[in-house]
């Protein structure tokens, strides 16, 4: 009798384990994404009906930090995240030993050249001041944008590590004024032009689409580097659900939403 009871309990345990295993298997038709609130989660909301037509359910969870979204993808709790650019992704992998990869670039948030005392780059004259952020990444982006618009030339190969010391040609002999990023918009009345990243431009009341004299294009080095991506754990980038998600985010409907909603502060990445 005791032996029979033990066998029965063991059989029940095996049945429960089997049922539990079945219940924990992830449904391939559900795609779970960890995202920042703006603009990432907002953009993902536009994707839900597109994916529904293909038989997928998109579940989006908003995170307020930049650590947990990567941790939950690494652990397999979530399929993907959408909040970061490639340099941050690579740095996170190196620092935390994670194995996250870029599954597709979706948008970038451009640097722009904005009017100060002048509103047309062709009116630059010797000694004009152009104010730029002084931190390494943002200064390099600002200098590259000025180079793209013919205002100066940088040493070959410096790329996104460029500083004012790397300027090799300055045909207008402009003065590059380096300031803490938050201070740059405050000197627009004392500078011919100011070069700003998106959030400081918006805080200063500038619109990328309406006010920027020039801004980073999708084929620029900075845009390609700082494009915001869908990140997944290595090996999952070819899964059908992930490919469907990326394709939906790059669809004409989503591009139209981005262009109509963010006034040039967010630009689809081709």
Order of alpha helices (4+ residues) and beta strands (2+ residues): alpha-beta-alpha-beta-alpha-beta-alpha-beta-beta-beta-alpha-beta-beta-beta-alpha-beta-alpha-alpha-beta-alpha-beta-alpha-alpha-beta
